[in-house]
Amino acid sequence: MNFVQAIILGIIQGLTEFLPVSSSGHLVLLQHVLGLKEAEILFDVSVHLGTLVAVIVVFRREIKNIVLALPRLIAVAGNKDRAVSAIESDPELKMAVLIVIGFIPTALLGLAFSGIADRLFSSVLIVGFMLMLTGLLLWLTRWTIKPARQPVIDRLNLKNAFLIGIVQGLAIIPGISRSGATISIGLLLGIERETAARYSFLLSIPAIVGAGLLSLKDSLHETDLSIKIPLVGAVTAAIVGYAALRALLQVVKKGGLHLFAPYCWLVGIVAIILGW
């Protein structure tokens, strides 16, 4: 892999990781159409960490508030009633708990699918059908609620957080857009637009970190890449990902998530034809 390829793949990762069109699905299709080998694990981890940096930068205030709120939860952890009261009255504490609840099914499904990941990523046909499903979810958001004057986290409860976590776990299947599926399900569950998007991307942080750590342990002794190439890919993914994430948040705020559905259907049909 050279620097030009690293930049191109970094751009693709940055765009498709956040835009609801499935980064993994596009990677499988790109490899099939162009006859590319699977990217080395170290490079793949690097570009994902680049997009993680983009999420952290965009949501730095929310992350800071959540981290600063954790000592308040620890202080009342020994008293169930006080802990419940603190969580219900503190939006940052509640978001922290909901992220943990959502991450549990994500982690379990990720481990369950890890054994068949190679087969999933080798099937263009699966990508096609999953892109069609992603498009359907996006299209259904046309009829979701209008934005509230202020984001209301009360509509995001433990049950909904768990369901969104399940959807995020299923997004390991190439063709299912993580951002598209989780935000769409949030909207279909009646969660306000900005809250659904914010939770989706905050929930992605532990998922990206966990997947990166699992992959990294296998990559350090298997790569022949110069460290400069993964670094270029990561920086490119971070810059492009930041712009894509900002753009998507505006699209969601305006209720335009369904506009990505035709693109998913088009690419899905192409993938089904190629894989049949």
C-alpha positions in Angstrom: 0.0 0.0 0.0 1.3 3.5 -0.9 0.4 6.9 0.3 -2.1 7.7 -2.4 -4.0 4.5 -1.6 -3.9 5.3 2.1 -5.4 8.7 1.4 -8.1 7.3 -0.8 -9.0 4.7 1.7 -8.9 7.2 4.5 -11.4 9.5 2.5 -13.7 6.5 1.9 -13.6 5.5 5.6 -14.2 9.1 6.8 -17.2 9.6 4.5 -18.9 6.2 4.9 -18.3 5.7 8.6 -20.6 8.6 9.4 -22.8 9.0 6.4 -25.5 6.3 6.7 -24.3 4.2 3.7 -22.2 1.5 5.5 -18.4 1.8 5.4 -17.9 -2.0 5.7 -20.3 -2.5 2.8 -18.4 -0.1 0.6 -15.1 -1.7 1.5 -16.3 -5.2 0.5 -17.6 -3.8 -2.8 -14.4 -1.9 -3.5 -12.3 -5.0 -2.9 -14.6 -7.0 -5.2 -14.8 -4.6 -8.1 -11.1 -3.5 -8.0 -9.7 -6.9 -7.0 -8.0 -5.4 -4.0 -6.7 -7.5 -1.1 -8.2 -6.9 2.3 -6.5 -4.0 4.0 -3.9 -4.9 6.6 -5.3 -5.0 10.1 -3.1 -2.2 11.4 -4.2 0.1 8.7 -7.9 -0.8 9.3 -7.5 -0.1 13.0 -5.7 3.2 12.2 -8.5 4.7 10.0 -11.1 3.6 12.5 -9.2 5.4 15.2 -9.1 8.4 12.9 -12.9 8.5 12.8 -13.0 8.0 16.5 -10.9 11.2 16.9 -13.5 13.0 14.8 -16.4 11.8 17.1 -14.4 12.9 20.2 -13.7 16.3 18.7 -17.3 16.9 17.7 -18.8 15.7 21.0 -16.0 16.9 23.3 -18.3 19.0 25.5 -20.7 16.1 26.0 -17.9 13.7 26.7 -16.3 16.1 29.2 -19.6 16.6 31.0 -20.2 12.9 31.2 -16.7 12.2 32.6 -17.1 15.0 35.2 -20.5 13.6 36.2 -19.1 10.1 37.0 -17.7 11.1 40.5 -21.2 12.1 41.5 -22.5 8.7 40.6 -19.7 7.0 42.5 -20.5 9.1 45.6 -24.1 7.6 45.8 -23.3 4.2 44.4 -23.8 2.5 47.7 -27.4 3.8 48.1 -29.8 2.5 45.4 -32.5 5.1 45.9 -30.0 8.0 45.9 -28.3 6.5 42.8 -31.6 6.2 40.9 -32.6 9.8 41.9 -29.2 11.1 40.8 -29.4 9.4 37.5 -32.9 10.6 36.8 -32.1 14.2 37.7 -28.7 14.5 36.0 -28.8 14.2 32.1 -25.0 13.6 31.9 -25.2 10.7 34.4 -28.2 9.3 32.6 -26.4 9.4 29.3 -23.4 7.6 30.8 -25.6 4.8 32.2 -27.5 4.5 28.9 -24.2 4.2 27.0 -23.2 1.3 29.2 -26.6 -0.4 28.8 -26.4 0.1 25.0 -22.8 -1.2 24.8 -23.6 -4.5 26.5 -25.6 -6.1 23.6 -23.2 -4.5 21.1 -20.2 -6.3 22.8 -22.0 -9.6 23.0 -23.1 -9.6 19.4 -19.7 -8.5 18.3 -18.1 -11.5 20.0 -20.8 -13.8 18.7 -20.2 -12.7 15.1 -16.5 -12.6 15.3 -16.2 -16.3 14.4 -18.0 -15.8 11.0 -16.7 -12.3 10.2 -14.5 -13.5 7.4 -17.5 -15.2 5.7 -19.7 -12.1 6.1 -17.0 -9.8 4.6 -16.5 -12.1 1.6 -20.1 -12.0 0.5 -21.1 -9.2 -1.9 -24.6 -10.7 -2.0 -25.0 -10.1 1.8 -23.8 -6.6 1.4 -26.5 -6.0 -1.3 -29.4 -7.2 0.8 -28.2 -5.4 3.9 -27.8 -2.1 2.0 -31.4 -2.6 0.9 -32.4 -3.1 4.5 -30.5 0.0 5.5 -32.2 2.0 2.8 -35.6 0.8 4.1 -34.8 1.9 7.7 -33.6 5.3 6.4 -36.8 5.8 4.3 -39.1 5.0 7.3 -37.7 8.0 9.2 -39.7 10.2 6.9 -42.6 9.7 9.2 -40.9 10.1 12.5 -41.6 12.9 15.0 -40.6 16.5 14.4 -37.8 17.9 16.5 -38.6 19.3 19.9 -37.7 22.8 20.9 -35.1 21.3 23.3 -33.6 17.8 23.2 -35.5 15.6 25.6 -33.4 12.7 27.0 -36.4 11.3 28.9 -37.5 9.6 25.7 -34.3 7.6 25.7 -34.8 5.0 28.4 -33.1 1.8 29.4 -35.2 -0.4 27.0 -34.6 1.8 24.0 -30.9 2.1 24.8 -30.7 -1.7 24.9 -32.6 -2.0 21.6 -30.3 0.5 19.9 -27.3 -1.4 21.3 -28.6 -4.6 19.6 -28.9 -2.7 16.3 -25.4 -1.4 16.7 -24.1 -5.0 17.3 -25.9 -6.2 14.2 -24.1 -3.5 12.2 -21.0 -5.7 12.2 -22.7 -7.3 9.2 -21.4 -5.4 6.1 -24.1 -3.4 4.4 -25.8 -2.3 7.6 -24.8 1.2 8.3 -24.1 1.6 12.0 -25.0 5.3 12.1 -27.9 4.9 9.8 -29.4 1.9 11.6 -29.0 3.2 15.1 -30.3 6.7 14.4 -33.2 5.3 12.4 -34.2 2.9 15.2 -33.9 5.7 17.7 -36.2 7.9 15.6 -38.7 5.1 15.1 -38.7 4.5 18.8 -39.9 8.1 19.2 -36.6 9.7 20.4 -36.1 13.3 19.3 -33.8 13.7 16.3 -30.8 15.4 18.0 -30.9 13.1 21.0 -31.0 10.0 18.8 -28.0 11.2 16.8 -26.0 12.3 19.8 -26.6 8.9 21.5 -25.8 7.0 18.4 -22.3 8.6 18.1 -21.5 8.6 21.8 -22.4 4.9 21.9 -20.0 4.3 19.0 -17.0 5.4 21.1 -16.7 2.3 23.3 -17.6 0.1 20.3 -14.8 1.5 18.1 -12.3 1.4 21.0 -13.3 -2.3 21.8 -13.1 -3.4 18.2 -9.8 -1.6 17.7 -8.2 -3.2 20.8 -9.3 -6.7 19.7 -7.9 -6.2 16.2 -4.7 -4.4 17.4 -3.5 -7.4 19.3 -3.3 -9.4 16.1 -1.9 -6.6 14.0 1.4 -5.6 15.6 3.3 -8.7 14.6 1.6 -9.3 11.2 2.2 -6.0 9.4 4.9 -5.0 7.0 3.6 -1.4 6.7 5.6 1.6 7.5 4.0 3.4 10.4 3.7 6.5 8.1 1.1 4.9 5.9 -1.4 4.0 8.7 -0.8 7.5 10.1 -1.6 9.2 6.8 -4.8 7.1 6.5 -5.8 7.9 10.1 -5.3 11.7 9.7 -7.2 11.7 6.4 -10.1 9.7 7.9 -10.2 12.1 10.9 -10.4 15.2 8.8 -12.9 13.8 6.3 -14.9 12.1 9.1 -15.2 15.4 11.0 -16.7 17.1 8.0 -19.0 14.2 7.3 -20.2 14.0 10.9 -20.9 17.7 11.1 -22.9 17.4 7.8 -24.9 14.4 8.9 -25.9 16.0 12.2 -27.4 18.9 10.2 -29.2 16.5 7.9 -30.7 14.6 10.9 -31.7 17.8 12.6 -33.6 18.9 9.5 -35.2 15.4 9.1 -33.4 14.5 5.9 -32.0 11.1 6.9 -34.3 9.4 4.4 -32.5 11.2 1.5 -29.7 8.6 1.7 -32.2 5.7 1.1 -32.2 5.8 -2.7 -28.3 5.7 -2.8 -28.3 2.7 -0.5 -30.9 1.0 -2.7 -29.0 1.7 -5.9 -25.7 0.4 -4.5 -27.5 -2.5 -3.0 -29.0 -3.5 -6.3 -25.6 -3.3 -8.0 -24.1 -5.5 -5.2 -26.9 -8.1 -5.6 -26.3 -8.2 -9.4 -22.5 -8.6 -8.9 -22.9 -11.2 -6.2 -25.7 -13.3 -7.7 
